[in-house]
Amino acid sequence: MRPRSLALAAALAVLPLTAVCLGVGTAQAAPTPNASARVALPQTVTPAVARSHKQGDVPADRKISVAVALKLRNTAELDRFLSAVATPGTAEFGHYLTPAQFNERFGPTQADVDQVRTFLTAQGLKVDSVSANRQVVNATGSASAVAAAFGTHESTYSDPQQGNRSFFANDAAASVPASLAGVVEGVSGLNDHTVRTSRIAKPDAATPHATPNGFGPAGYDGAYRLNQMGADGTGSTVALWEFDGYKSSNLTTYDSQYGLSGPAVSTVSVDGANYDAAPGGGQGEVELDSEILRGVAPKATQLVYEAPNTDQGEIDMAAKIVSDNRVSVISISWGSCEPDTTASSMTAVNNSFKQAAAQGISIFSASGDDGSRDCTRSTSGSTVKAVDFPASSPYNTGVGGTNLKVSGTTYSSESAWSTAGGGVSTQFAKPTWQTGTNVTGTMRTVPDISSNADPASGFAIYTQGTSSPGWQVYGGTSAAAPLWSGYAALYNQKAKAAAKPALGEVNPKLYAVANSSAYGTALHDVTSGSNQDFAAKAGYDQVTGWGTPIADGLTNALLGTGGTTPPPTGGCTAAQLLGNPGFETGTATPWTTSTGVVDNSASQAAHSGSWKAWLNGYGAAHTDTLAQTVAIPAGCRASFSFWLHVDTAETGSSAYDKLTLSANGTSVATYSNLDKNTGYVQKTVDLSSYAGQTVTLKFTGVEDASLQTSFVIDDTALNIS
């Protein structure tokens, strides 16, 4: 029998989808009969306290507003569902949940909310609101009442690294009664130190120009082939995540200049915030986001969510967007460096991001404009390697930056922008889908993708100058995030027309494309330039991720068309479509295989007859393939089945040798030595999403340098009905 060997190629072992390093989801101690016993809530103190000077006590009667975050339920099942709903070929792929369905399966219960409400009221706090997804209970009270409720003390501080800026904060970790330990995730609002800043960069002074200077829609749409998608965003709705306001007249001027028209931009207030009457210093950010999005997807509906620039405001904005269920894309151009952000607040926001993924909402977040030292302009300083949140959330697609060069409106070349954000998260574990990066370690890396952001090759934006509005040139990853959000709006329009699911959580699908033969036609691989600590290189890097969009090619890859042959059309008569399904002709045809795969030796028995396909089993580093191309008629349900026997000499719990089944280069199922069995097991993959297309089904078996694993396949069938 052929020996088989397995390498550490699979050593990026399966990790929890978002294991937040502060212990999120870990078991809590059971409530104690002692009603006065309390349990500390970890990571509820802002890191700035350790570096700042205490000035005194917060006045006892000062009003403080807090957000009490509640834990999700059934988190193991949630992680399983999120993986399945984003993986082509699974029964749950693309079957997204409504907010009500998410709440029923995974959200806090009404009893949980009532328990927290009763506690807060008993402590003299006023419950102001409960988020529609029941994840956040907001309350206000005096500083003395808040301190008593959460077992801490509120003090005033001055921050020497921010010009002795004054702020208030709790001195030690908050706590709650032990009876609430299984319900409460964390408490935010106990400090007002963390402020989210925009990821925007300008090459010139704020003095506006009389005419546009920089990339307009024709430039970036042409360079990235967004104009080749045959879509304009009709039917898509995008949320802009903002902490400031905008002037509608500026957006109208931009539209008029470039001949754009679409639904009027509207504002959604969070916690009473509405900055539009008197926008502040972030006005340029909001208008940049809206104008870039309009330039990519002019017919998409834009909802500008405006929230207070506080931990509580950010948490409430996330909860409101997913509960409103009005959008399929969220564009985020604001953030804070991880070391300066209270981890419990990040967890609360991330829980709503999990809900977004379950509901099929794509999220694109700017990776930052301070390179791999994201805290350069904040408390921790320029010596700290750090990444930006929310871009570091595993449920966000982090968007880095490049310098784009064009010939007219045609792509010429790109290099990494020297201050594009990127690096390694200290809060979130590496997700299972983050493979093929050649980056070692157990933590998530960012960015995932990128696009033009260097202000030297910036965008023409109409916004407020020093004294009046006018044309300015803006860059920053703030421009890259809405560009990609616009792409998602175009994609969703195309997917709906093809009766396919919305893009949803992007990264699992994006990484599958990047690790397939479609990579070169879907994304521009940026290989030159660097930020402070990381250099661009072939494939993935921590400056540009996998690269920048080739929009039409990426869409083909994501939709599963691959751009190979014209899709077939016609009716659907029940049939089995594969040629030589049991390999009994004694030859491979019409299969294409590596040497020796179709086999009738006695070493491994066939499931039926004498012949089968035997991949691997050599006990040495080896790759085998087995593939067949077939046309699936439009309007059919399609199911691919096969019998699989896995024989291995491997032991232990690591997946050393792997068998991957792909459809047009997209992985739809994976098996390994861990699936060993004594006989054959039938496997079935739903390929209905490929109806109306020509699809290449390909098995790829890879084993490492020692200990054989044999993947034996027989009696295949592709049945349509």
PEPEGI-V876589 format. One line per field, one symbol per residue. phi: phi as a letter, one per 40 degrees, with the letter a starting at -180 (. if undefined). Layout:
phi=???
This chain:
phi=.ccbbbbcccccccbddaccccgcgccbccdccccccbbcbcgbbcdcdcbbbcbiccddcccbbbbccbccbfcccccccccccbbdgcccdgccccdccccccbcdccccccccdccccccgccccabcccgcbbcabacdccccccbfbbbbcbbbccbgfdcabaccbdcabddcbccbccabbhcabccbcbcbbbbcbccccccbcahcbdcccccccfccbcgabgdgcbbcccbbababdcccccddcdbgbaidccbbbcbfgcacccadbccdccccddcccdcccbccccbbccbbccbdccccccdccccccfbbbabbbbbaacdccbccccccccccccccdcccgccbbbcchbbgcbccdcbdcgccccabbbcdccccbccbcbbbcbbbgbbdbaabcccbcciibcbbbccccccbgcfbchbbcbbccaaadacccbcbcbcacccbacacbbbbgccccccccccdcccccccccccfbccdgdcddcccccccbccdcbbacccbbgabcbbbcacgcacbbgchbcbdccccdcccgcggcbdccbhcbbdabcccfcbgccgbcdccbaccgccabcccbcccagbbabbcggcgadabbbaaabacbccgbcbbbbabbbbbaccbgbbccbbbbbbbfgbcbabbadccdacbcbcbbbcbdccdgbcbbcbcbbbbccagcbbbbbafcabcba
